């Protein structure tokens, strides 16, 4: 790994091993060649830096920087390449709202806010449970619990097989792209290799979506398995795409080295190209293709990221108390989530065919906003940070201040950074470069007019939204076993003209508070509306005449005293 620990006195109770400053490989090699050692942070310098450090960098005491910061300027020994310029950077940093990390750092700035929030939630849940006991003779509704935990063994074994099946990518890369006897017709630089990769990914995805459809699981198991299948597919795609690019660089580098060896004099341009490719193949300490091992892929599979890198910034140790607290938080938030869904969401969905779609949407605005916040905390604050601690993954920036978003585009970038980084690397950046390069090619007709008048950033954004909408729609259709005429797809694609209007309307662009209000109002209203549209047929009783073509599945939902089809 890149930077080892430097002892500068024993660490205090809130201080972890110190960090070296960010240095490039060229700087370290020149320092070692001159007989000097890389500089370290002294105590006085560390104190001065700590005073100037902003709130988002409180994790530096615990995080051991083992990877250079991509934002640092490259040294003269590392020429800048197009890939390096567009690289998605990983740096040691903590989550903004990670209260546990702040307490480990000795900061209690939001302690009162967190205590107040969970106290209010707890008091409201006690009132809700007492009300349910008075009306039904039991504190907690058990119908949803029996549904969630039914056929649990089958789900666990299927999910384990799903994760293990993704390991096919390691022999796929080693045999076809970097092996000694790799077939020449599958050169990673050729388009045939990309097509072969796409066929393998789609085949894997179809197999597991078909398997999920034949198990006869209830909707809760289908939703979990469909989402986990989509997450694992993104990991598979990132691993194959990144290694195919590195395999292209490796072959190009070997060919340039062979060409250079046949010349009597060294060509400076070729030497610079070889150095640039070496910097890409070995950005820090480990060199491609030495990373192509099952252990390396297993670590990537466990890390809470969807973007594959040869190396990630790592922490110095595992804090088991931190892990235990995140596990307890996961259980506690799940219990709250269950109570809200069972007592506040499902009862309104049961009466949707009586009170109507619009009134049900209004009733669900509060509960759905609560469920959305709980899903955010259990996913990104508890589970993601817990796995990051177990794998010593130092980049905990799983989200930004999405609550301050002034539009849907800013929200999509900030609220789920793992997916945003995946889309940025594998969809947005390639489409932007392709669109920019294709503008120089002379064409006639509508495509030529579109390329001349549409900026590459707008084209890349449209392609990213289109891919994201397709992925969301397919996942929902597979999970719900019904297609609702692409409502989710079109609702997400309609965000593009809204985003363009917000950016180009001068009177609206400067109204930051108004834009934030409009964002929150749209999120609070349209999320329960989409839920009602996709579950309307599911919660119509079997004896009702409203059961039409939208409710054709036969899986039963035993909730309360009625049975509904989904």
Residue pairs with C-beta under 8 A, 6 or more apart in sequence:
1 66
1 284
1 285
1 311
1 314
2 65
2 66
2 67
2 68
2 284
2 285
2 311
3 19
3 20
3 23
3 64
3 65
3 66
4 20
5 17
5 18
5 64
5 316
6 17
6 18
6 19
6 20
6 40
6 41
7 17
7 18
8 18
8 40
8 41
8 42
8 43
8 46
9 43
11 17
14 61
14 104
14 105
14 106
15 61
16 61
16 62
16 63
16 64
16 316
17 64
17 316
18 40
18 41
18 46
19 41
19 60
19 63
19 64
19 65
20 38
20 39
20 40
20 41
20 65
21 38
21 39
21 40
21 41
22 65
22 68
22 69
22 72
23 31
23 38
23 68
24 68
24 72
24 74
24 75
24 77
24 78
25 68
25 77
25 78
25 279
25 282
25 283
25 284
26 75
26 76
26 77
26 78
27 38
27 75
28 38
29 77
30 77
31 37
31 38
41 49
53 60
55 96
56 93
56 94
56 96
57 93
57 94
58 94
58 101
58 102
58 105
58 107
59 92
59 93
59 94
59 101
59 105
59 394
59 396
60 92
60 93
61 105
62 101
62 104
62 105
62 315
62 316
62 319
63 92
63 93
63 94
63 313
63 315
63 316
63 394
64 92
64 313
64 314
64 315
64 316
64 394
65 91
65 92
65 313
65 394
66 284
66 311
66 313
66 314
66 394
67 90
67 91
67 284
67 311
67 312
67 313
67 314
68 283
68 284
69 89
69 91
70 84
70 87
70 89
70 91
71 89
74 80
74 84
74 279
77 275
78 275
78 276
78 279
79 272
79 275
79 276
79 279
80 276
81 276
81 279
81 280
82 433
83 245
83 280
84 279
84 280
86 425
86 429
86 433
88 307
88 421
88 424
88 425
90 305
90 309
90 312
90 313
90 394
90 395
91 313
91 394
91 395
91 397
92 313
92 315
92 394
92 395
93 394
93 395
93 396
93 397
94 101
94 102
94 396
94 397
95 101
95 380
95 381
95 385
95 396
95 397
95 398
95 399
96 399
96 400
96 401
97 110
97 381
98 381
98 385
98 396
99 110
99 111
99 114
100 322
100 325
100 326
100 329
100 385
101 322
101 385
101 396
102 108
102 109
102 110
103 111
104 319
104 322
121 336
125 336
125 339
128 339
128 343
128 344
129 139
129 140
129 339
129 343
130 139
132 138
132 139
132 140
132 141
132 343
133 139
140 339
140 342
141 342
141 343
141 559
141 560
143 342
143 558
143 559
143 560
144 338
144 341
144 342
144 346
144 559
145 338
145 342
146 558
147 218
147 220
147 557
147 558
147 559
148 220
148 221
148 338
150 218
150 221
151 215
151 217
151 218
151 221
154 215
154 217
155 217
155 221
155 224
155 225
158 211
158 212
158 215
158 225
159 224
159 225
159 228
162 208
162 225
162 228
162 229
162 232
163 232
163 301
165 204
165 208
166 204
166 232
166 235
166 236
166 301
167 294
167 297
167 298
168 200
168 204
169 236
169 239
169 240
169 243
169 297
170 292
170 293
170 294
170 297
172 200
172 240
173 239
173 240
173 243
173 244
173 247
173 289
173 292
174 289
174 292
175 182
176 182
176 183
176 186
176 193
176 196
177 186
177 188
177 193
177 243
177 244
177 247
178 243
178 247
178 250
178 289
178 292
185 192
186 192
186 193
186 196
187 193
187 251
188 244
188 245
188 247
188 248
188 251
189 248
189 251
189 252
193 244
194 244
197 240
197 241
197 244
200 240
201 233
201 236
201 237
201 240
204 233
204 236
205 229
205 233
208 229
209 226
209 229
209 478
212 222
212 225
212 226
212 229
212 478
213 478
213 481
215 221
216 555
217 225
217 555
218 555
218 556
218 557
218 566
219 479
219 480
219 538
219 555
219 557
219 566
222 478
222 479
222 480
222 481
223 479
225 479
226 475
226 478
226 479
227 475
227 479
230 471
230 475
231 306
234 306
234 419
234 422
235 300
235 301
235 306
235 308
237 426
238 306
238 307
238 308
238 422
238 425
238 426
239 297
239 300
239 308
241 426
242 307
242 308
242 309
243 288
243 292
243 308
246 280
246 281
246 288
246 289
246 310
247 289
249 277
249 280
249 281
250 277
250 281
250 288
250 289
252 277
253 274
253 277
253 278
253 281
256 270
256 273
256 274
256 277
257 274
259 270
260 266
260 267
260 270
260 271
260 274
281 287
281 288
282 288
283 310
283 311
284 310
284 311
285 311
286 310
286 311
288 310
291 310
299 391
300 308
302 387
302 390
302 391
303 312
303 387
303 388
303 391
303 393
304 383
304 384
304 385
304 387
304 388
304 391
304 393
304 398
304 418
305 312
305 393
305 395
305 418
305 421
306 418
306 419
306 421
306 422
307 418
307 421
307 422
307 425
312 393
312 394
312 395
313 393
313 394
313 395
314 392
314 393
314 394
315 389
315 392
315 393
315 394
316 392
317 392
318 389
318 390
318 392
319 389
322 389
323 386
323 389
323 390
326 381
326 382
326 383
326 385
326 386
326 389
327 382
327 386
329 377
329 378
329 381
329 382
330 378
330 382
330 383
330 386
333 374
333 377
333 378
333 382
334 378
336 374
337 371
337 374
337 375
337 378
340 367
340 370
340 371
340 374
341 367
341 371
344 366
344 367
344 370
345 364
345 367
345 368
345 371
346 559
346 560
347 560
348 360
348 363
348 364
348 367
349 360
349 364
349 531
349 532
349 535
349 538
349 539
350 539
350 559
350 560
350 562
350 564
351 360
352 360
352 532
352 535
352 536
352 539
353 536
353 539
353 540
353 541
353 544
353 546
355 363
357 529
357 532
357 533
357 536
360 528
360 532
361 525
361 528
361 529
361 532
364 528
364 531
364 532
365 524
365 525
365 528
367 528
368 524
368 527
368 528
368 531
369 523
369 524
369 527
372 523
372 527
376 399
376 415
380 398
380 399
380 416
384 396
384 398
384 418
385 396
385 398
387 393
388 394
388 395
388 396
397 417
398 416
398 417
398 418
399 414
399 415
399 416
399 417
400 413
400 414
400 415
400 417
401 414
402 410
402 411
402 414
402 415
404 516
405 411
405 414
405 415
405 516
405 519
406 502
406 512
406 515
406 516
406 519
407 498
407 499
407 502
407 503
407 515
407 519
408 495
408 498
408 499
408 519
408 522
409 461
409 495
409 499
411 519
411 523
412 420
412 468
413 420
414 420
423 464
423 467
423 468
427 460
427 463
427 464
427 467
428 460
428 461
428 463
428 464
429 460
431 459
431 460
431 463
431 464
432 456
432 457
432 459
432 460
433 456
435 451
435 454
435 456
435 459
435 460
436 456
438 451
439 451
439 452
439 456
442 448
443 451
458 500
461 496
461 499
462 496
465 492
465 493
465 495
465 496
466 493
468 492
469 488
469 489
469 492
469 493
470 489
472 488
472 489
472 492
473 486
473 488
473 489
476 488
476 534
477 483
480 534
480 535
480 538
480 566
481 553
481 555
481 566
482 534
482 537
482 538
482 550
482 551
482 552
482 553
484 533
484 534
484 550
487 530
487 533
487 534
488 530
488 534
491 526
491 530
501 508
502 508
502 509
502 515
503 509
508 514
508 515
509 515
535 566
536 550
537 547
537 548
537 550
537 551
537 565
538 551
538 553
538 557
538 564
538 565
538 566
539 557
539 564
540 546
540 547
540 551
540 564
540 565
541 547
541 562
541 563
541 564
542 563
542 564
542 565
547 565
551 565
551 566
553 565
553 566
554 565
555 565
555 566
556 563
556 564
556 565
556 566
557 563
557 564
557 565
557 566
